[in-house]
């Protein structure tokens, strides 16, 4: 395949903006269904909503590897990945909007059934878009440097998605409410999903065979059945250490994201419309930290950069519990400093994982003679979404049992330090990740 033009790279990377945008905006779902009080009425008990999110993620996890395997084996004139993105994007938009349109305006069994059903559908269509989209990266970007550069562009668009998701959604909620917010955010995401489809034409992989060493390569095709493909993927030890570390890294990120509306309103004493402004500080820091993270990746390798990001994130999250006790400074500034510092490891989280998985799929090709990007990104999707579901359950448990109001904010403050403990477990697992240079 010819090298991508800058326009193609930008249009491909922009697809990640929509993915991050709707995933980030979902942080409001717990606050929407279980507000701490005021004008909003509770639609579900907070611990019950945590179970809804976990159940949706479990259902989603059952489909991730299946979607990845389907896309690995797909044969269409559009390619292996494109049809999934094209046909799943619109249902994803619709299900996202319906999350914010429960059938009743008060806590009820009907709301529970609605939330559980719609959120499960949302996660399924989300999988059908994100797994094939990410599986394109190892194909269109060949070589470590190009993958890091393309992942960095994805990271930049991810920051844009985070910005719109945090700041834009906060503004729209204050202006028009949750339902209009979901429509506007959903439409922006929908447009971004179709840009990679317009920009790229997939490689033609019609089953051409090449003999290389002892393996017979079947380009773009898996000869393994689903069960065999999953088992073979979990025999890849570098991948196991990577997903173990990633699970806890993303767990910490989504835990603090779900905790953020409560942290800003109940601990820092700001209005709901200011949640996005406070979180925006971390995005500005992340943009500034992008060159630093790229430099560390190129000089020290992706493994070192990922470990550095996780370790720093654990340190920053441990400070969340000290907001209000960090000297004589106003509590607003204390919170903004801590949240701002999180932008540095967030930059690493946005840049590195996709490039690391691309290396792992190259390593897998040397082992099996097969290109199975879809399966690897599918199982990575399971990890990502499990982190979201577990973090929702974790945050819901802490807030319910320890308090999430201005009078009793203990549960809100505990989220950061306890999430930091889990991230340190991720550091321990990823220390055993062996790949530094796939070619060597």
C-alpha positions in Angstrom: 0.0 0.0 0.0 1.3 3.5 -0.8 2.2 5.8 2.0 -0.7 7.7 3.4 -1.1 11.4 2.6 -1.4 13.8 5.4 -5.1 14.3 4.6 -5.7 10.5 4.8 -3.9 10.3 8.1 -6.0 13.1 9.5 -9.2 11.7 8.3 -8.4 8.3 9.6 -7.3 9.6 13.0 -10.4 11.8 13.2 -12.5 8.7 13.6 -11.1 8.2 17.0 -12.5 11.6 18.1 -16.0 10.3 17.8 -15.2 7.1 19.6 -13.7 9.0 22.6 -16.4 11.6 22.4 -19.4 9.4 23.0 -17.4 7.1 25.4 -16.4 10.2 27.5 -19.9 11.7 27.4 -21.2 8.5 28.9 -19.5 9.6 32.2 -22.7 11.7 32.7 -24.9 8.6 32.7 -24.4 7.8 36.3 -25.0 11.5 37.3 -28.1 11.5 35.0 -29.7 8.4 36.5 -28.4 8.9 40.1 -28.0 12.7 40.8 -26.9 13.7 44.3 -29.9 15.9 44.8 -31.2 19.3 43.7 -33.5 19.8 40.7 -32.8 16.4 39.1 -34.8 13.5 40.3 -33.1 10.0 40.8 -34.1 7.7 38.0 -32.3 4.6 39.5 -30.5 3.9 42.8 -26.8 4.6 42.3 -25.7 1.1 43.1 -28.3 -0.4 40.8 -27.0 1.8 37.9 -23.5 0.5 38.6 -24.8 -3.0 38.0 -26.5 -1.8 34.8 -23.2 -0.5 33.5 -21.3 -3.7 34.5 -24.0 -5.9 32.9 -23.8 -3.9 29.7 -20.1 -4.3 29.6 -20.3 -8.0 30.3 -22.7 -8.4 27.4 -20.4 -6.3 25.3 -17.4 -8.4 26.3 -19.1 -11.5 24.9 -19.3 -9.9 21.5 -15.9 -8.2 21.1 -13.8 -11.2 20.1 -16.7 -12.3 17.9 -16.8 -9.0 16.0 -13.0 -9.0 15.7 -13.0 -12.6 14.3 -15.8 -11.7 11.9 -13.9 -8.7 10.6 -10.7 -10.8 10.2 -12.6 -13.3 8.0 -14.8 -10.9 6.2 -14.7 -10.9 2.4 -16.5 -7.9 0.7 -15.6 -5.6 -2.2 -15.3 -2.8 0.4 -12.7 -4.8 2.4 -12.8 -6.5 5.8 -13.4 -3.6 8.2 -15.2 -0.9 6.3 -18.7 -2.6 6.2 -18.8 -2.9 9.9 -18.1 0.8 10.4 -20.6 1.9 7.7 -23.5 -0.2 8.9 -23.0 0.0 12.7 -22.5 3.8 13.0 -26.1 4.9 12.7 -27.5 2.3 15.2 -24.8 3.4 17.5 -25.9 7.0 17.3 -29.6 6.1 17.9 -28.8 3.9 20.9 -26.6 6.6 22.4 -29.5 9.1 22.2 -32.0 6.7 23.7 -29.8 6.2 26.8 -30.9 9.7 27.8 -34.6 9.2 27.2 -35.9 6.8 29.9 -39.6 6.0 29.8 -40.4 7.5 33.3 -39.2 10.5 35.2 -38.7 8.7 38.5 -37.0 5.6 39.8 -38.8 2.5 38.5 -38.3 -1.1 37.3 -39.1 0.2 33.8 -36.2 2.5 33.9 -33.9 -0.3 35.0 -35.0 -2.5 32.1 -34.7 0.4 29.7 -31.2 1.4 30.8 -30.0 -2.2 30.9 -31.3 -3.0 27.4 -30.3 0.3 25.6 -26.8 0.4 27.2 -26.2 -3.2 26.1 -27.2 -2.3 22.5 -25.1 0.8 22.7 -22.0 -1.2 23.7 -22.6 -3.8 21.0 -22.8 -1.3 18.2 -19.8 0.6 19.7 -17.8 -2.7 19.4 -18.9 -3.0 15.7 -17.4 0.4 15.0 -14.3 0.6 17.2 -12.8 -2.9 16.7 -12.7 -2.8 12.8 -11.6 0.9 12.9 -8.7 0.1 15.2 -7.8 -3.1 13.3 -7.1 -0.9 10.2 -4.1 0.7 11.9 -1.5 -2.1 11.6 -2.5 -2.4 7.9 -2.3 1.2 6.9 0.8 2.2 9.1 3.8 -0.1 8.5 6.8 0.4 10.8 7.2 1.5 14.4 7.8 5.2 13.6 4.7 5.5 11.3 2.5 3.7 13.9 3.6 6.0 16.7 3.0 9.0 14.5 -0.5 7.8 13.5 -1.3 6.9 17.1 -0.2 10.4 18.1 -2.6 11.9 15.6 -5.3 9.6 17.1 -4.3 10.9 20.5 -4.7 14.5 19.4 -8.2 13.8 18.0 -8.9 11.9 21.2 -8.1 15.1 23.2 -10.5 17.0 20.9 -13.1 14.3 21.7 -12.4 14.5 25.4 -12.7 18.3 25.2 -16.0 18.2 23.4 -17.2 15.4 25.7 -16.1 17.1 28.9 -16.6 20.8 28.1 -19.1 20.8 25.3 -21.4 18.3 26.9 -21.3 20.3 30.2 -22.3 23.4 28.3 -25.1 21.7 26.3 -26.5 20.1 29.5 -26.7 23.5 31.2 -28.2 25.1 28.0 -30.6 22.6 26.6 -30.5 19.5 28.9 -29.3 16.0 28.6 -31.5 14.9 25.7 -30.3 17.7 23.3 -26.8 17.2 24.5 -27.0 13.5 23.4 -28.3 14.5 19.9 -25.6 17.1 19.2 -22.8 14.9 20.6 -24.1 11.9 18.8 -24.2 13.7 15.4 -20.7 15.0 15.8 -19.5 11.4 16.5 -21.5 10.0 13.6 -19.7 12.3 11.1 -16.3 11.4 12.5 -17.1 7.7 12.1 -17.6 8.1 8.4 -14.5 10.2 7.6 -12.1 7.2 7.7 -14.4 5.3 5.3 -14.3 8.2 2.9 -10.5 8.6 3.1 -9.2 5.1 2.9 -9.5 2.1 0.6 -8.5 -1.1 2.3 -5.8 -3.4 1.0 -7.0 -6.0 -1.4 -6.4 -9.3 0.4 -7.9 -11.9 -1.8 -6.2 -14.9 -0.1 -2.8 -14.6 -1.9 -0.3 -17.0 -0.3 3.2 -16.3 0.5 5.8 -18.6 1.9 8.0 -17.1 4.5 10.3 -19.2 6.6 8.3 -22.1 8.1 4.9 -20.5 8.0 2.5 -20.1 5.1 1.0 -16.7 5.3 -2.7 -16.2 4.3 -2.8 -12.4 4.0 -5.9 -10.8 5.5 -7.5 -14.2 6.3 -7.8 -16.3 9.4 -8.0 -20.1 8.9 -8.9 -20.6 12.6 -12.3 -21.1 13.9 -13.5 -18.7 16.6 -12.6 -20.9 19.6 -9.2 -21.7 18.1 -8.5 -18.1 17.3 -9.3 -17.0 20.9 -7.2 -19.7 22.4 -4.3 -18.9 20.1 -4.5 -15.2 21.0 -4.3 -16.0 24.7 -1.1 -18.0 24.1 0.6 -14.8 23.1 2.3 -13.9 26.4 3.3 -10.3 25.5 -0.4 -9.6 24.8 -1.4 -11.1 28.1 0.9 -8.8 30.0 -0.2 -5.8 28.0 -3.9 -6.3 28.5 -3.3 -7.0 32.2 -1.6 -3.6 32.6 -4.1 -1.8 30.3 -7.1 -3.1 32.3 -6.0 -1.4 35.4 -4.8 1.8 33.6 -8.1 2.3 31.9 -9.9 1.3 35.2 -8.2 4.2 37.0 -9.0 6.6 34.1 -12.7 5.8 33.9 -13.1 5.7 37.7 -11.9 9.2 38.1 -13.9 10.3 35.0 -17.1 8.9 36.6 -16.2 10.5 39.9 -15.4 13.9 38.3 -18.9 15.5 38.3 -19.3 14.7 42.0 -15.8 15.9 42.7 -16.3 19.2 41.0 -19.8 19.9 42.3 -19.8 18.4 45.8 -16.1 18.7 46.9 -14.9 21.8 45.0 -18.3 23.5 45.3 -18.7 24.5 41.7 -21.8 24.5 39.5 -22.6 21.5 37.3 -21.9 23.6 34.2 -18.3 24.1 35.3 -17.4 20.4 35.3 -16.2 20.7 31.7 -14.1 23.7 32.4 -12.3 22.1 35.3 -11.7 18.9 33.4 -10.5 20.9 30.4 -7.3 21.8 32.4 -6.2 18.2 32.1 -6.8 18.3 28.3 -4.6 21.3 27.9 -1.8 19.6 29.9 -2.3 16.5 27.8 -1.8 18.5 24.6 1.4 20.1 26.0 2.6 16.6 27.1 2.2 15.0 23.7 5.7 15.9 22.4 7.2 14.7 25.7 5.5 11.4 25.4 6.5 11.0 21.8 10.1 11.8 22.7 10.1 9.3 25.5 8.6 6.6 23.2 11.2 7.1 20.5 14.1 7.4 22.9 13.2 4.8 25.5 10.7 2.7 23.7 6.9 2.2 24.0 7.3 -0.2 26.9 9.1 2.3 29.1 6.8 5.1 28.1 3.7 3.1 29.1 5.2 2.1 32.4 6.1 5.8 33.0 2.5 6.9 32.2 1.0 4.3 34.5 3.3 5.1 37.4 2.7 8.8 37.2 -1.1 8.4 36.9 -1.1 6.3 40.2 0.8 9.1 41.9 -1.6 11.8 40.7 -4.8 9.8 41.6 -3.4 9.3 45.1 -3.6 13.1 45.5 -7.3 13.2 44.8 -8.0 12.1 48.4 -6.0 15.1 49.6 -8.0 17.8 47.8 -8.9 20.4 50.5 -5.8 19.5 52.5 -3.1 20.6 50.2 -2.0 23.7 51.9 -3.8 27.1 52.4 -4.8 27.4 48.7 -8.5 27.6 47.8 -10.0 24.1 47.2 -10.9 25.0 43.6 -7.2 25.6 42.7 -6.1 22.4 44.6 -8.6 20.4 42.5 -7.5 22.0 39.3 -3.8 21.4 39.9 -4.4 17.7 40.7 -6.7 17.2 37.7 -4.3 19.2 35.5 -1.4 16.9 36.5 -3.4 13.9 35.3 -3.0 15.3 31.7 0.5 14.0 31.4 -0.2 10.3 31.9 -3.5 10.7 29.9 -1.3 11.7 27.0 0.5 8.4 27.2 -2.8 6.5 27.6 -4.1 8.1 24.4 -0.9 7.6 22.3 0.6 4.3 23.2 -1.8 1.3 23.4 -2.7 1.1 19.7 0.9 1.3 18.6 1.8 -1.5 21.1 -1.0 -3.7 19.8 0.2 -3.2 16.3 3.6 -4.5 17.4 1.9 -7.4 19.1 0.0 -8.3 15.9 3.3 -8.3 14.0 4.8 -10.7 16.6 1.7 -12.9 16.3 2.1 -13.0 12.5 5.7 -14.4 13.1 4.2 -17.0 15.4 1.1 -18.1 13.4 1.6 -16.8 9.8 -1.8 -15.0 10.1 -2.9 -11.4 10.2 -5.4 -11.2 13.0 -5.6 -7.5 14.0 -9.4 -7.7 14.5 -9.1 -10.5 17.1 -6.5 -8.6 19.1 -8.3 -5.3 19.0 -11.5 -7.2 19.8 -10.1 -8.7 23.0 -8.5 -5.3 23.8 -12.0 -3.9 23.5 -13.1 -6.4 26.1 -10.5 -5.1 28.4 -11.4 -1.5 27.8 -15.1 -2.0 28.3 -14.6 -4.2 31.3 -12.6 -1.4 32.8 -15.5 1.0 32.2 -18.0 -1.5 33.7 -15.9 -2.4 36.7 -15.0 1.3 37.4 -18.8 2.2 37.3 -19.5 -0.6 39.8 -16.5 0.5 41.9 -17.4 4.2 42.0 -21.1 3.4 42.6 -20.1 1.2 45.6 -17.9 3.8 47.1 -20.3 6.7 46.7 -23.2 4.6 48.1 -21.4 3.3 51.1 -19.2 6.2 52.0 -21.1 9.3 50.8 -21.3 11.5 47.7 -22.8 14.8 49.0 -21.3 18.1 50.1 -22.0 17.2 53.7 -20.4 13.8 53.4 -17.9 13.5 50.4 -15.8 10.6 51.7 -16.8 8.3 48.9 -15.9 10.9 46.3 -12.4 11.5 47.8 -11.7 7.7 48.2 -12.1 7.0 44.5 -8.7 8.4 43.5 -6.4 6.7 46.0 -8.1 3.4 45.7 -8.0 3.6 41.9 -4.2 4.3 42.2 -3.8 1.0 44.0 -5.3 -0.8 41.1 -3.1 1.0 38.6 0.0 0.0 40.6 -1.1 -3.6 40.1 -1.2 -2.8 36.4 2.4 -1.6 36.6 3.4 -4.9 38.2 1.8 -6.9 35.4 3.2 -4.8 32.5 6.7 -5.0 33.9 6.8 -8.5 32.4 5.9 -7.3 28.9 8.9 -8.4 26.8 8.6 -6.6 23.4 10.9 -3.7 22.8 11.7 -4.0 19.1 9.6 -6.4 17.1 12.1 -6.6 14.2 15.0 -7.4 16.5 
